[in-house]
Amino acid sequence: MDPNIQRALNDKLYDKRKVGALELERVIRELVTVKDYPRVEAVLDQLCNDYAYAVHQPHARNGGLIGLAAAAIALGSELARYLEVIVPPVLACFTDQDARVRYYACEAMYNIAKVAKGEILIYFNHIFDALCKLGADSELSVKNGAELLDRLIKDIVSESAATYVSILEQPPGYSADDKETQDERSDLPTAFSLKRFIPLLRDRIFALNPFTRTFLVGWIILLDSIPDLELVTFLPEFLGGLLRFLSDSNRDVHVATQGCLDKFLNEIKRIARVKKGIAESKKSKGDGKRKREDSLDSGSVHIAPEEGDEVDSETANDDDDASSEDDWVPGQDVQINYKAVLEILTATLDSPLEEDGLLESLRWIVEFLDICPEEVLPFTPKILAHLLPAMASGVESIRQAAARVNTSLMDYVVSLSDDAELMTMQSQSRIPAPPVQGDRQDGNASTRASLSSSRELEVRSPTPAQGRGIPRTPTPVLSAPNPQADLDYAAAVNSLTLLFLNDHEATRVAALTWLIMLHRKAPRKVLAFNDGTFPALLKTLSDPAEAVVTKDLQLLSQISRNSEDDYFSNFMVNLLQIFSTDRKLLETRGNLIIRQLCTSLSAERIYRTLADCIEKEEDVEFASIMVQNLNNNLITAPELSEVRKRLRNLETKDGQTFFVALFRSWCYNAVATFSLCLLAQAYEQAYNLLQIFAELEMTVNILIQIDKLVQLLESPVFTYLRLQLLEPEKYPHLYKCLYGLLMLLPQSSAFAALKNRLNSVSSIGYLHIAPRPNATTPSASSFDRPNRLKGRDDGIIRWNELLEKFRAVQERARRVQRLGSDMDDGSSLGISELRIGDGTMEPKTAKEVRAPPVPVKDPPAPAPPTPKPRSGLGRQFGRLGGAVSGRGKRTQQ
């Protein structure tokens, strides 16, 4: 360069540098005119090495930048050959410590790009990276300069990115206007490459600066708006970063990102609609073609075409015309990696603190269930693991979004299961070939048999009759079903089982609802007795939420209903074990569990199975508690009304068998056994039990249970019993049973209630009842009902054996008590005080139950001493309500 130009470019004043740049521009323009390219290269090298790369001389760098911009303007159309010399030093100045150098670098690159236009796209990645950093520059002038350059580059990209081919890549003789060379254009690499740009975008998408994020979102929106680039294909590369942008505190970033994501989602939906429409169009055309072929086959003989047939050529031409009529639709060739997108969306569900990102992920998943549900299905276990906890979120919008996803996903899984099972059945079964019409015309049975035995041969090759022109029905070809994604039931069950530990009731209920649905669709794939899920379901019975327990019981009932008897028996055994180890569960949830199971399953089957298990129980105290709970539900629960009817009908064999099964296990609880006999109208047997009661030790526990039984006798369940008091000649032992209870009770409120009931029919009860001639002995009695049983020891029920069984069991219980076991039978009552309502049991306060009078002074000699109650009995005795010292006053009254 001329020494004057060198001094001007190195001057500290901008105006002098500008004058030097203008002079340099004139010189280079003259050199280009005379084609003195070596001199041009020498000038550019001097500008780069002596000026632009002079790191410690900011004025020289500024002069070099303005000189390179002037040279680029002077080169004009020849600039493309020298860009590799001009652009790198300008890019290097973008990172200079001096803000003025960075600003002049933006100015120089702006002028260079304005001249180079599409050629500058070769260096797009470097320019983009520099702008990404300058967009967050601390100097306002630099940010403004970078913004101007950014706008120019965006204009160039919008206009030329999809099609521009660099001059350096064009073959000799190439012309953009020549139609003959247009075909070669598609084979040449474009100056801008989206594949080269995506890795850079993937690295920068995790930036935290709001200005950088805004810059990135702006470029993503721009590139997505260019149809031929199809940025949506690379969406998985930067979707995760965009979802993180939603949690940015800067409102502008949030709004821009939300708009960008909306555009991508709408584009995906549009592409899916286009592909679906094309597929349906092809399917309809294929169906129409098959129908035409079928009509030809059914109306005439289909002869294999030979070479030179005109029919083939016409058919081929028709197909070509049909295919040529199909116009290309934008988006039909775009491939979207749904799997990679769903992996990012499900990973975003792991970040509950980013509410906006979570909401957007849930919205996308709902849309994907409509666009490509088969792609969502493999991610169902992971989605459920994070979706169901979101249903209990404290944010209303998240709860609603999670509920929408849950409903859509469940509906799809329900519909898919039926289709998958149907396809499996079709693939495993063989479709028989339809009969040939010639077979129906042939009356020879042996011929029809031989033809039916060779159906497969008929499918593969036509018979001679068919070759002679006899029409036949078209044979459907068994085609393999399209492979369809299936739900990973094991992974889904594991995810749902882990949610049993969630703190929120709504999540646990939703998990059980999913398990119920999955088990209904595929019982063999979901749960087995030896599976780890079954213990978790049993443990869930102790959940504090009643809705969870109800769902859990519904699932357990469904499993038992669809399983074999061994499974049901094991379920009952495990249920008893849980009650045995967790007495609090038995006390708080025992009645709910029993009633819910009786609602879902056969109540009689449950009671039979539990009775068999209780009869083998070694823990006498627990057996007594369990029998008391079962008996209370048997008497009071509306769900057991049919069972009560069965027990009252002892004329049938089934009723007798059921009564015996219950009686043998009910023996662990004396009062429960007595009430069972009352329920079955076996009053003589009940009276005989009262005789054994006299041999038992009247504990406070027994007295409390008798008190409850008297209250239950006033309930609607025992209406028939109270009416039978009007027929003393028909039910003589009923009076003995009730008066026997009256004799066992101390003078309490229950005593008064029962006494009032008996006094209301006292005139009838005092009538002399002559013994019946056919019932002089107990063995000949029919238990108060004529022709009910043949005899006391006839038929299925062996009454005396049952009495001996009761006596033996009670003696065993008494021995256990005498051995001084440490079991707390105070809490073993298993049920709170009761109050008679509308056929159900309700809690009764302690004040409503009065204590039985207990002698405290000068007790009669024959009366056995009252044993000192243990801690549990003492508490129950205290609950009776009356003071011991009040015995004398009540007796006098």
Helices and strands as residue ranges (DSSP letters): H 3-9, H 14-33, H 37-46, I 47-52, H 58-75, G 76-82, H 83-93, H 99-116, G 117-123, H 124-134, H 140-160, G 179-181, H 182-185, H 194-204, H 210-225, G 231-237, H 239-245, H 251-299, H 310-325, H 338-348, H 355-371, H 373-376, G 377-379, H 380-390, H 396-428, H 437-441, H 445-453, H 455-460, H 464-467, H 489-498, G 499-501, H 505-521, H 523-526, H 533-540, H 546-561, H 565-581, H 583-600, H 603-615, H 620-636, G 638-640, H 641-647, H 653-666, H 670-679, H 683-693, H 700-713, G 716-718, H 719-724, H 732-744, H 749-759, H 762-765, G 773-775, G 778-780, H 799-818, G 827-829, E 834-836, E 841-843, G 846-848, H 871-879, G 884-886, H 887-892
